[in-house]
Amino acid sequence: MQYTLMMQVIASRNYWQLKHLKITAIGTRSESKIKDTCNHLAEFAQSMNIPFSYKIVMVADMLDFNIDLLELDRHEKVAVYSSVSLSNLIVKPNHLEHLMREIRKINPCITIVNEVEANHASLLFVNRFIDALFFYGALFDSMSVCLVDDDLNRKVAESVYYAYSIHNIVAAEGDDRMIRHTGIDVWRAFFCRFGMVENELSGESLNEAKLLIKNFNCGNCCTIRPSGRCFLVAWDGVPIFSVSAWKFI
């Protein structure tokens, strides 16, 4: 959704013309699904009269990733978008740090990070249990409001993804605990180590996000608010995601 919205904004701005939009997807699995998404974006870009191309980079794991695989043009302006990806690498700190070093080599003009806003990395069981209770309780509530009971996507999300996540966060210990979501304050400290500074998201983007929320049948349950320089998305007051913008210095 975020890419189609971006294309709509690009197409609506008459005071400057984009020469070409290229999206590069980096993945370690599900290549066919990534390709389907890219083909859909190509069709949408064509309908918007936006010059567009895409590239898919598949690696066995992030230690195999390097910027040469991107085949960047030195005249390109590069932005990086990461959506709930970095937290998957917390259990593999060497993979995460390698990825950050490669991104730093790119020196993107902006890096947008969308991450889970929760504390599921605590060593104490009781802390993980309480945080998971509120976090996944909010997710289940959002599903019940936004989707009907027999919706296939809802069934898969609840019975497969959420069920596995809850069990892993609460019941697993040590190396078996693969899901270790952490909050924006921890990410701020981590990004600082790589020479990144947080950019304040604009009031215009906040207003656009609030208008988008109004298009969905969620009443006042879903909210978005500033937290420092980032935005927090919450359900019934429980933070679920953070969105932040970063630059290398």
GROMACS elastic network, one bead per residue, 0.5 to 0.9 nm:
[ bonds ]
;  ai    aj funct       b0    kb
    1     4     6  0.53728   500
    1     5     6  0.62280   500
    1     6     6  0.86166   500
    2     5     6  0.51924   500
    2     6     6  0.61459   500
    2     7     6  0.87281   500
    3     7     6  0.62156   500
    3     8     6  0.86600   500
    3    41     6  0.76532   500
    4     7     6  0.50221   500
    4     8     6  0.62550   500
    4     9     6  0.87323   500
    4    41     6  0.70627   500
    4    44     6  0.71457   500
    4    45     6  0.79482   500
    5     8     6  0.50556   500
    5     9     6  0.63489   500
    5    10     6  0.86850   500
    6     9     6  0.51462   500
    6    10     6  0.62223   500
    6    11     6  0.86604   500
    7    11     6  0.60754   500
    7    12     6  0.85560   500
    7    44     6  0.82864   500
    7    45     6  0.67890   500
    7    48     6  0.73423   500
    7    50     6  0.76468   500
    8    11     6  0.51263   500
    8    12     6  0.61752   500
    8    13     6  0.88797   500
    8    45     6  0.88065   500
    8    48     6  0.71954   500
    9    12     6  0.51527   500
    9    13     6  0.64672   500
   10    13     6  0.56057   500
   10    14     6  0.85412   500
   10    16     6  0.88524   500
   10    17     6  0.81425   500
   10    18     6  0.75350   500
   10    48     6  0.89428   500
   10    50     6  0.81863   500
   11    14     6  0.76109   500
   11    17     6  0.85543   500
   11    18     6  0.88339   500
   11    48     6  0.62367   500
   11    49     6  0.75297   500
   11    50     6  0.70464   500
   13    16     6  0.65640   500
   13    17     6  0.78024   500
   14    17     6  0.69695   500
   18    21     6  0.71589   500
   18    50     6  0.77379   500
   18    51     6  0.79586   500
   19    50     6  0.83916   500
   19    51     6  0.68499   500
   20    50     6  0.72214   500
   20    52     6  0.57963   500
   20    53     6  0.78912   500
   21    45     6  0.89798   500
   21    50     6  0.73299   500
   21    51     6  0.61050   500
   21    53     6  0.65383   500
   21    54     6  0.83723   500
   22    51     6  0.84709   500
   22    52     6  0.56702   500
   22    54     6  0.52742   500
   22    55     6  0.75978   500
   23    38     6  0.82147   500
   23    52     6  0.80550   500
   23    53     6  0.66656   500
   23    55     6  0.64340   500
   23    56     6  0.85511   500
   24    53     6  0.86960   500
   24    54     6  0.55844   500
   24    56     6  0.57063   500
   24    57     6  0.72060   500
   24    70     6  0.74238   500
   25    34     6  0.73987   500
   25    35     6  0.89727   500
   25    38     6  0.83189   500
   25    54     6  0.77337   500
   25    55     6  0.63381   500
   25    57     6  0.61060   500
   25    58     6  0.83000   500
   26    34     6  0.89547   500
   26    55     6  0.86325   500
   26    56     6  0.61126   500
   26    58     6  0.59190   500
   26    59     6  0.77249   500
   26    65     6  0.87327   500
   27    30     6  0.75842   500
   27    31     6  0.72587   500
   27    34     6  0.80926   500
   27    56     6  0.78005   500
   27    57     6  0.64020   500
   27    58     6  0.50130   500
   27    59     6  0.64182   500
   27    60     6  0.85106   500
   27    61     6  0.83598   500
   27    62     6  0.85809   500
   28    31     6  0.78580   500
   28    57     6  0.85383   500
   28    58     6  0.54997   500
   28    59     6  0.51123   500
   28    60     6  0.54829   500
   28    61     6  0.57971   500
   28    62     6  0.75865   500
   29    32     6  0.86857   500
   29    34     6  0.88242   500
   29    58     6  0.72889   500
   29    59     6  0.81134   500
   29    60     6  0.79535   500
   30    33     6  0.54329   500
   30    34     6  0.64215   500
   30    35     6  0.87876   500
   31    34     6  0.50662   500
   31    35     6  0.61403   500
   31    36     6  0.86531   500
   31    56     6  0.81175   500
   31    58     6  0.72507   500
   32    35     6  0.50570   500
   32    36     6  0.62089   500
   32    37     6  0.86985   500
   33    36     6  0.50623   500
   33    37     6  0.62850   500
   33    38     6  0.86777   500
   34    37     6  0.51569   500
   34    38     6  0.62362   500
   34    39     6  0.86688   500
   34    56     6  0.77117   500
   35    38     6  0.50336   500
   35    39     6  0.61031   500
   35    40     6  0.85599   500
   35    56     6  0.74376   500
   36    39     6  0.51517   500
   36    40     6  0.62376   500
   36    41     6  0.87096   500
   37    40     6  0.50953   500
   37    41     6  0.62789   500
   37    42     6  0.86843   500
   38    41     6  0.50024   500
   38    42     6  0.61588   500
   38    43     6  0.87188   500
   38    53     6  0.87914   500
   38    54     6  0.66244   500
   38    55     6  0.83809   500
   38    56     6  0.85354   500
   39    43     6  0.63402   500
   39    44     6  0.86646   500
   39    54     6  0.84992   500
   40    43     6  0.52085   500
   40    44     6  0.62644   500
   40    45     6  0.86515   500
   41    45     6  0.60023   500
   41    46     6  0.85137   500
   41    52     6  0.87209   500
   41    54     6  0.88063   500
   42    45     6  0.51029   500
   42    46     6  0.62120   500
   42    47     6  0.87235   500
   42    52     6  0.64731   500
   42    53     6  0.68847   500
   42    54     6  0.77549   500
   43    46     6  0.51442   500
   43    47     6  0.63880   500
   43    48     6  0.88288   500
   44    47     6  0.50907   500
   44    48     6  0.64178   500
   44    49     6  0.87528   500
   44    50     6  0.87644   500
   45    48     6  0.50035   500
   45    49     6  0.61429   500
   45    50     6  0.51228   500
   45    51     6  0.71116   500
   45    52     6  0.63502   500
   46    50     6  0.58917   500
   46    51     6  0.72594   500
   46    52     6  0.75573   500
   47    50     6  0.77342   500
   48    51     6  0.89556   500
   49    52     6  0.88570   500
   55    70     6  0.80313   500
   56    70     6  0.87794   500
   57    65     6  0.86941   500
   57    69     6  0.69412   500
   57    70     6  0.72747   500
   58    61     6  0.86198   500
   58    65     6  0.85858   500
   59    62     6  0.66773   500
   59    63     6  0.84357   500
   59    64     6  0.60186   500
   59    65     6  0.63524   500
   60    63     6  0.81810   500
   60    64     6  0.66627   500
   60    65     6  0.86119   500
   61    64     6  0.57718   500
   61    65     6  0.73186   500
   61    95     6  0.78888   500
   62    65     6  0.51215   500
   62    66     6  0.85371   500
   62    89     6  0.88992   500
   62    95     6  0.56252   500
   62    96     6  0.76447   500
   62    98     6  0.74055   500
   62    99     6  0.64144   500
   63    66     6  0.81341   500
   63    94     6  0.79662   500
   63    95     6  0.55232   500
   63    96     6  0.85967   500
   63    98     6  0.63892   500
   63    99     6  0.73534   500
   65    68     6  0.85396   500
   65    69     6  0.72509   500
   65    98     6  0.83786   500
   65    99     6  0.72479   500
   65   102     6  0.78230   500
   66    69     6  0.59252   500
   66    70     6  0.78110   500
   66    98     6  0.89344   500
   66    99     6  0.80754   500
   66   102     6  0.60150   500
   66   103     6  0.87040   500
   67    70     6  0.54004   500
   67    71     6  0.73791   500
   67    72     6  0.79514   500
   67   102     6  0.61718   500
   67   103     6  0.76077   500
   67   105     6  0.74592   500
   67   106     6  0.69080   500
   68    71     6  0.55441   500
   68    72     6  0.75217   500
   69    72     6  0.83896   500
   72    75     6  0.84230   500
   72    76     6  0.70369   500
   72    78     6  0.87409   500
   72   106     6  0.88383   500
   73    76     6  0.53657   500
   73    77     6  0.87951   500
   74    77     6  0.82838   500
   77   108     6  0.72461   500
   77   109     6  0.67688   500
   78   106     6  0.77658   500
   78   107     6  0.79386   500
   78   109     6  0.59828   500
   78   110     6  0.75478   500
   79   107     6  0.88751   500
   79   108     6  0.51393   500
   79   109     6  0.56994   500
   79   110     6  0.50752   500
   79   111     6  0.57952   500
   79   112     6  0.78431   500
   80   103     6  0.81418   500
   80   108     6  0.65101   500
   80   109     6  0.82952   500
   80   110     6  0.64600   500
   80   112     6  0.61789   500
   80   113     6  0.83208   500
   81   110     6  0.85581   500
   81   111     6  0.58498   500
   81   113     6  0.60555   500
   81   114     6  0.79630   500
   82    85     6  0.59134   500
   82    86     6  0.71589   500
   82   111     6  0.78223   500
   82   112     6  0.63012   500
   82   114     6  0.61347   500
   82   115     6  0.80868   500
   83    86     6  0.77907   500
   83   112     6  0.83022   500
   83   113     6  0.61042   500
   83   115     6  0.61593   500
   83   116     6  0.89969   500
   84    87     6  0.61973   500
   84    88     6  0.73081   500
   84   113     6  0.78747   500
   84   114     6  0.58605   500
   84   116     6  0.64120   500
   84   241     6  0.89225   500
   85    88     6  0.54576   500
   85    89     6  0.72772   500
   85   113     6  0.88440   500
   85   114     6  0.83839   500
   85   115     6  0.75384   500
   86    89     6  0.54258   500
   86    90     6  0.69757   500
   86    96     6  0.69021   500
   86   113     6  0.85676   500
   86   115     6  0.76765   500
   87    90     6  0.52901   500
   87    91     6  0.82884   500
   87    96     6  0.87680   500
   87   115     6  0.71623   500
   87   116     6  0.77872   500
   87   179     6  0.78670   500
   87   180     6  0.69247   500
   87   181     6  0.57807   500
   87   182     6  0.73891   500
   88    91     6  0.71378   500
   88    92     6  0.82651   500
   88    96     6  0.88176   500
   88   178     6  0.78455   500
   88   179     6  0.69007   500
   88   180     6  0.77212   500
   88   181     6  0.79991   500
   89    92     6  0.50544   500
   89    93     6  0.64555   500
   89    94     6  0.85900   500
   89    95     6  0.65146   500
   89    96     6  0.53861   500
   89   178     6  0.89370   500
   90    93     6  0.54978   500
   90    94     6  0.89379   500
   90    95     6  0.84564   500
   90    96     6  0.66999   500
   90   178     6  0.83266   500
   90   179     6  0.81229   500
   90   180     6  0.66589   500
   90   181     6  0.79986   500
   91    94     6  0.89665   500
   91    95     6  0.88916   500
   91    96     6  0.87410   500
   91   175     6  0.79063   500
   91   177     6  0.81720   500
   91   178     6  0.60931   500
   91   179     6  0.76174   500
   91   180     6  0.72376   500
   92    95     6  0.53908   500
   92    96     6  0.64043   500
   92    97     6  0.88110   500
   93    97     6  0.60328   500
   93    98     6  0.84001   500
   94    97     6  0.52276   500
   94    98     6  0.60198   500
   94    99     6  0.85823   500
   95    98     6  0.51296   500
   95    99     6  0.62132   500
   95   100     6  0.87165   500
   96    99     6  0.52046   500
   96   100     6  0.63207   500
   96   101     6  0.87644   500
   97   100     6  0.50522   500
   97   101     6  0.62133   500
   97   102     6  0.87007   500
   97   194     6  0.89711   500
   98   101     6  0.51696   500
   98   102     6  0.63488   500
   98   103     6  0.87251   500
   99   102     6  0.51754   500
   99   103     6  0.62242   500
   99   104     6  0.86224   500
  100   103     6  0.50380   500
  100   104     6  0.61228   500
  100   105     6  0.87281   500
  100   191     6  0.86119   500
  100   194     6  0.74179   500
  101   104     6  0.50443   500
  101   105     6  0.64609   500
  101   106     6  0.89925   500
  101   194     6  0.76128   500
  102   105     6  0.51164   500
  102   106     6  0.67065   500
  103   106     6  0.51547   500
  103   107     6  0.65862   500
  103   108     6  0.75077   500
  104   107     6  0.50194   500
  104   108     6  0.75441   500
  104   194     6  0.76840   500
  104   195     6  0.86954   500
  104   196     6  0.89826   500
  104   248     6  0.69930   500
  105   108     6  0.84760   500
  107   110     6  0.84032   500
  107   247     6  0.81059   500
  107   248     6  0.65194   500
  107   249     6  0.88639   500
  108   111     6  0.66097   500
  108   247     6  0.73212   500
  108   248     6  0.76568   500
  109   246     6  0.88102   500
  109   247     6  0.66016   500
  109   248     6  0.81475   500
  110   199     6  0.88469   500
  110   245     6  0.67404   500
  110   246     6  0.58535   500
  110   247     6  0.53338   500
  110   248     6  0.81651   500
  111   244     6  0.83028   500
  111   245     6  0.56173   500
  111   247     6  0.62589   500
  111   248     6  0.87112   500
  112   243     6  0.71777   500
  112   244     6  0.58152   500
  112   246     6  0.64141   500
  113   242     6  0.78874   500
  113   243     6  0.57059   500
  113   244     6  0.53310   500
  113   245     6  0.63359   500
  113   246     6  0.79224   500
  114   241     6  0.67947   500
  114   242     6  0.56552   500
  114   244     6  0.66333   500
  115   181     6  0.83349   500
  115   182     6  0.84869   500
  115   183     6  0.80582   500
  115   184     6  0.79292   500
  115   240     6  0.85795   500
  115   241     6  0.55184   500
  115   242     6  0.54015   500
  115   243     6  0.66803   500
  115   244     6  0.86950   500
  116   119     6  0.89569   500
  116   181     6  0.62897   500
  116   182     6  0.70552   500
  116   183     6  0.70504   500
  116   184     6  0.85199   500
  116   239     6  0.86096   500
  116   240     6  0.58762   500
  116   242     6  0.63354   500
  117   135     6  0.87578   500
  117   181     6  0.72591   500
  117   182     6  0.63098   500
  117   184     6  0.65337   500
  117   232     6  0.78305   500
  117   233     6  0.85602   500
  117   239     6  0.60157   500
  117   240     6  0.50326   500
  117   242     6  0.56670   500
  118   121     6  0.86934   500
  118   131     6  0.69711   500
  118   132     6  0.80330   500
  118   135     6  0.70885   500
  118   180     6  0.89129   500
  118   181     6  0.58310   500
  118   182     6  0.51927   500
  118   183     6  0.51564   500
  118   184     6  0.85254   500
  118   239     6  0.74007   500
  118   240     6  0.68612   500
  118   241     6  0.79920   500
  119   122     6  0.66815   500
  119   127     6  0.81845   500
  119   128     6  0.70067   500
  119   131     6  0.64219   500
  119   132     6  0.81327   500
  119   180     6  0.74483   500
  119   181     6  0.57466   500
  119   183     6  0.59708   500
  120   123     6  0.88606   500
  120   127     6  0.79452   500
  120   128     6  0.52238   500
  120   129     6  0.83554   500
  120   131     6  0.68021   500
  120   132     6  0.68802   500
  120   169     6  0.64555   500
  120   170     6  0.86319   500
  120   179     6  0.72311   500
  120   182     6  0.61419   500
  120   183     6  0.89433   500
  121   124     6  0.87319   500
  121   128     6  0.71106   500
  121   169     6  0.80573   500
  121   177     6  0.88955   500
  121   179     6  0.75729   500
  121   181     6  0.59423   500
  121   182     6  0.62732   500
  122   125     6  0.73587   500
  122   126     6  0.89000   500
  122   127     6  0.64144   500
  122   128     6  0.59800   500
  122   180     6  0.79822   500
  122   182     6  0.89066   500
  123   127     6  0.80068   500
  123   128     6  0.78571   500
  123   173     6  0.84077   500
  123   174     6  0.87695   500
  124   127     6  0.55129   500
  124   128     6  0.65676   500
  124   129     6  0.87664   500
  125   128     6  0.52358   500
  125   129     6  0.60324   500
  125   130     6  0.86708   500
  125   169     6  0.88165   500
  125   170     6  0.67013   500
  125   171     6  0.82306   500
  125   173     6  0.89111   500
  126   129     6  0.50268   500
  126   130     6  0.61672   500
  126   131     6  0.85767   500
  126   170     6  0.86392   500
  127   130     6  0.53851   500
  127   131     6  0.61894   500
  127   132     6  0.84610   500
  128   131     6  0.52670   500
  128   132     6  0.58826   500
  128   133     6  0.83716   500
  128   169     6  0.67705   500
  128   170     6  0.62495   500
  129   132     6  0.51988   500
  129   133     6  0.59968   500
  129   134     6  0.88087   500
  129   166     6  0.88465   500
  129   169     6  0.77864   500
  129   170     6  0.56973   500
  130   133     6  0.50678   500
  130   134     6  0.65024   500
  130   135     6  0.86183   500
  131   134     6  0.54309   500
  131   135     6  0.60046   500
  131   136     6  0.84385   500
  132   135     6  0.50125   500
  132   136     6  0.56967   500
  132   137     6  0.77736   500
  132   166     6  0.69000   500
  132   169     6  0.75144   500
  132   170     6  0.76397   500
  133   136     6  0.56951   500
  133   137     6  0.56874   500
  133   138     6  0.84649   500
  133   166     6  0.86730   500
  134   137     6  0.50293   500
  134   138     6  0.61473   500
  134   139     6  0.87364   500
  134   238     6  0.71350   500
  135   138     6  0.53159   500
  135   139     6  0.64884   500
  135   140     6  0.88881   500
  135   238     6  0.68183   500
  135   239     6  0.75643   500
  135   240     6  0.66759   500
  136   140     6  0.60516   500
  136   141     6  0.83856   500
  136   162     6  0.75866   500
  136   166     6  0.77596   500
  136   240     6  0.89495   500
  137   140     6  0.52193   500
  137   141     6  0.61506   500
  137   142     6  0.86435   500
  138   141     6  0.50475   500
  138   142     6  0.61690   500
  138   143     6  0.86768   500
  138   234     6  0.84677   500
  138   235     6  0.59014   500
  138   236     6  0.71684   500
  138   237     6  0.88629   500
  138   238     6  0.66451   500
  138   239     6  0.86992   500
  138   240     6  0.79211   500
  139   142     6  0.51046   500
  139   143     6  0.62996   500
  139   144     6  0.87963   500
  139   162     6  0.88699   500
  139   235     6  0.76538   500
  139   240     6  0.79402   500
  140   143     6  0.50636   500
  140   144     6  0.63260   500
  140   145     6  0.88067   500
  140   158     6  0.75260   500
  140   162     6  0.88794   500
  141   144     6  0.51720   500
  141   145     6  0.63998   500
  141   146     6  0.87188   500
  141   235     6  0.82380   500
  141   236     6  0.89249   500
  142   145     6  0.52279   500
  142   146     6  0.60422   500
  142   147     6  0.82122   500
  142   218     6  0.77633   500
  142   221     6  0.80991   500
  142   222     6  0.81894   500
  142   235     6  0.70068   500
  142   236     6  0.89553   500
  143   146     6  0.52722   500
  143   147     6  0.55003   500
  143   148     6  0.80640   500
  143   149     6  0.86877   500
  143   154     6  0.66887   500
  143   158     6  0.86427   500
  144   147     6  0.57258   500
  144   148     6  0.66947   500
  144   149     6  0.70612   500
  144   154     6  0.86700   500
  145   148     6  0.77260   500
  145   217     6  0.73865   500
  145   218     6  0.63220   500
  146   216     6  0.75995   500
  146   217     6  0.61839   500
  146   218     6  0.63586   500
  147   150     6  0.82648   500
  147   151     6  0.63744   500
  147   153     6  0.86646   500
  147   154     6  0.67728   500
  148   151     6  0.55008   500
  148   154     6  0.79709   500
  149   152     6  0.86665   500
  149   154     6  0.74403   500
  149   155     6  0.78102   500
  150   153     6  0.87683   500
  150   154     6  0.74861   500
  150   155     6  0.69593   500
  151   154     6  0.53026   500
  151   155     6  0.63129   500
  151   156     6  0.88376   500
  152   155     6  0.50743   500
  152   156     6  0.62347   500
  152   157     6  0.85573   500
  153   156     6  0.52471   500
  153   157     6  0.60678   500
  153   158     6  0.85723   500
  154   157     6  0.51047   500
  154   158     6  0.60370   500
  154   159     6  0.83529   500
  155   158     6  0.53478   500
  155   159     6  0.58206   500
  155   160     6  0.78832   500
  156   159     6  0.54053   500
  156   160     6  0.53702   500
  156   161     6  0.69372   500
  156   162     6  0.86915   500
  157   160     6  0.56837   500
  157   161     6  0.50576   500
  157   162     6  0.59599   500
  157   163     6  0.82390   500
  158   161     6  0.61163   500
  158   163     6  0.61749   500
  159   162     6  0.63954   500
  159   163     6  0.54029   500
  159   164     6  0.79933   500
  160   163     6  0.54359   500
  160   164     6  0.60514   500
  160   165     6  0.85417   500
  161   164     6  0.53627   500
  161   165     6  0.61241   500
  161   166     6  0.86574   500
  162   165     6  0.50193   500
  162   166     6  0.60207   500
  162   167     6  0.84898   500
  163   166     6  0.53575   500
  163   167     6  0.62172   500
  163   168     6  0.85673   500
  164   167     6  0.52505   500
  164   168     6  0.60327   500
  164   169     6  0.85269   500
  165   168     6  0.51561   500
  165   169     6  0.60059   500
  165   170     6  0.84606   500
  165   178     6  0.87895   500
  165   179     6  0.67437   500
  166   169     6  0.52434   500
  166   170     6  0.59914   500
  166   171     6  0.80464   500
  166   179     6  0.89996   500
  167   170     6  0.53934   500
  167   171     6  0.54276   500
  167   172     6  0.71250   500
  168   171     6  0.55680   500
  168   172     6  0.50191   500
  168   173     6  0.82731   500
  168   176     6  0.77099   500
  168   177     6  0.56685   500
  168   178     6  0.68713   500
  168   179     6  0.66258   500
  169   172     6  0.61791   500
  169   173     6  0.83174   500
  169   177     6  0.63294   500
  169   178     6  0.77377   500
  169   179     6  0.60343   500
  169   180     6  0.72133   500
  170   173     6  0.83575   500
  170   177     6  0.86418   500
  171   177     6  0.81275   500
  172   175     6  0.82854   500
  172   176     6  0.55997   500
  172   178     6  0.82702   500
  173   176     6  0.56434   500
  173   177     6  0.52660   500
  174   177     6  0.58050   500
  174   178     6  0.87884   500
  175   178     6  0.69984   500
  177   180     6  0.73866   500
  182   185     6  0.83381   500
  182   186     6  0.65569   500
  182   187     6  0.75612   500
  183   186     6  0.56620   500
  183   187     6  0.66561   500
  183   188     6  0.89178   500
  183   241     6  0.87848   500
  183   242     6  0.80010   500
  184   188     6  0.60439   500
  184   189     6  0.87341   500
  184   230     6  0.85679   500
  184   242     6  0.66937   500
  184   243     6  0.87480   500
  184   244     6  0.84958   500
  185   188     6  0.50415   500
  185   189     6  0.65125   500
  185   190     6  0.87377   500
  186   189     6  0.52848   500
  186   190     6  0.62830   500
  186   191     6  0.87590   500
  187   191     6  0.60019   500
  187   192     6  0.83907   500
  188   191     6  0.52973   500
  188   192     6  0.61297   500
  188   193     6  0.88910   500
  188   196     6  0.87429   500
  188   197     6  0.85556   500
  188   198     6  0.78700   500
  189   192     6  0.51782   500
  189   193     6  0.67403   500
  190   193     6  0.54502   500
  190   194     6  0.73259   500
  191   194     6  0.53536   500
  191   195     6  0.67836   500
  191   196     6  0.54955   500
  191   197     6  0.76518   500
  191   198     6  0.87577   500
  191   246     6  0.84557   500
  192   195     6  0.51631   500
  192   196     6  0.51309   500
  192   197     6  0.66569   500
  192   198     6  0.88057   500
  193   196     6  0.73965   500
  194   248     6  0.77513   500
  195   247     6  0.83699   500
  195   248     6  0.56638   500
  195   249     6  0.57607   500
  196   246     6  0.61663   500
  196   247     6  0.53414   500
  196   249     6  0.59987   500
  197   245     6  0.85451   500
  197   246     6  0.55694   500
  197   247     6  0.54568   500
  197   248     6  0.63459   500
  197   249     6  0.69992   500
  198   229     6  0.69340   500
  198   230     6  0.82135   500
  198   244     6  0.72721   500
  198   245     6  0.58229   500
  198   247     6  0.65794   500
  199   229     6  0.64701   500
  199   230     6  0.80731   500
  199   244     6  0.75709   500
  199   245     6  0.52882   500
  199   246     6  0.54811   500
  199   247     6  0.70678   500
  200   228     6  0.79138   500
  200   230     6  0.64290   500
  200   244     6  0.78738   500
  200   245     6  0.69939   500
  200   246     6  0.87094   500
  201   204     6  0.84459   500
  201   205     6  0.68836   500
  201   206     6  0.76756   500
  201   226     6  0.84642   500
  201   229     6  0.61319   500
  201   230     6  0.61768   500
  201   231     6  0.75616   500
  201   243     6  0.88344   500
  201   244     6  0.72227   500
  201   245     6  0.68486   500
  202   205     6  0.53305   500
  202   206     6  0.65802   500
  202   207     6  0.88648   500
  202   229     6  0.89699   500
  203   206     6  0.50056   500
  203   207     6  0.62494   500
  203   208     6  0.86441   500
  204   207     6  0.51404   500
  204   208     6  0.62082   500
  204   209     6  0.86594   500
  205   209     6  0.61579   500
  205   210     6  0.86464   500
  206   209     6  0.51242   500
  206   210     6  0.62650   500
  206   211     6  0.86924   500
  206   224     6  0.76348   500
  206   225     6  0.76912   500
  206   226     6  0.81377   500
  206   231     6  0.79143   500
  207   210     6  0.50995   500
  207   211     6  0.62177   500
  207   212     6  0.86430   500
  208   211     6  0.51284   500
  208   212     6  0.62421   500
  208   213     6  0.87890   500
  209   212     6  0.50478   500
  209   213     6  0.63374   500
  209   214     6  0.88718   500
  209   224     6  0.76248   500
  210   213     6  0.51403   500
  210   214     6  0.65457   500
  210   223     6  0.76205   500
  210   224     6  0.69519   500
  211   214     6  0.52449   500
  211   215     6  0.70492   500
  212   215     6  0.54697   500
  212   216     6  0.75898   500
  213   216     6  0.56652   500
  213   217     6  0.84282   500
  213   218     6  0.78522   500
  213   219     6  0.88161   500
  213   222     6  0.72840   500
  213   223     6  0.79631   500
  213   224     6  0.89079   500
  214   217     6  0.74249   500
  214   218     6  0.78019   500
  214   219     6  0.75801   500
  214   220     6  0.87663   500
  215   218     6  0.87378   500
  216   219     6  0.78443   500
  218   221     6  0.57757   500
  218   222     6  0.63446   500
  219   222     6  0.72067   500
  220   223     6  0.67920   500
  220   235     6  0.87693   500
  220   236     6  0.79561   500
  221   234     6  0.79682   500
  221   235     6  0.53720   500
  221   237     6  0.77447   500
  222   233     6  0.72292   500
  222   234     6  0.57819   500
  222   236     6  0.64887   500
  222   237     6  0.80747   500
  223   232     6  0.81982   500
  223   233     6  0.58411   500
  223   234     6  0.53170   500
  223   235     6  0.64293   500
  223   236     6  0.77193   500
  223   237     6  0.75547   500
  224   231     6  0.64915   500
  224   232     6  0.55386   500
  224   234     6  0.62290   500
  224   235     6  0.89332   500
  225   230     6  0.84780   500
  225   231     6  0.54471   500
  225   232     6  0.54772   500
  225   233     6  0.67962   500
  225   234     6  0.83057   500
  226   229     6  0.66665   500
  226   230     6  0.57510   500
  226   232     6  0.62364   500
  227   230     6  0.53445   500
  227   231     6  0.55710   500
  227   232     6  0.63696   500
  227   242     6  0.88686   500
  228   231     6  0.78512   500
  229   244     6  0.71992   500
  229   245     6  0.82620   500
  230   242     6  0.68897   500
  230   243     6  0.57298   500
  230   245     6  0.72115   500
  231   241     6  0.83885   500
  231   242     6  0.56974   500
  231   243     6  0.52445   500
  231   244     6  0.66120   500
  232   239     6  0.63173   500
  232   240     6  0.73713   500
  232   241     6  0.58448   500
  232   243     6  0.65014   500
  232   244     6  0.89457   500
  233   237     6  0.88670   500
  233   238     6  0.83935   500
  233   239     6  0.58146   500
  233   240     6  0.57675   500
  233   241     6  0.51396   500
  233   242     6  0.61864   500
  233   243     6  0.80110   500
  234   237     6  0.53958   500
  234   238     6  0.50177   500
  234   240     6  0.51974   500
  234   241     6  0.70010   500
  234   242     6  0.89858   500
  235   238     6  0.52091   500
  235   239     6  0.65627   500
  235   240     6  0.69733   500
  236   239     6  0.84826   500
  239   242     6  0.79249   500
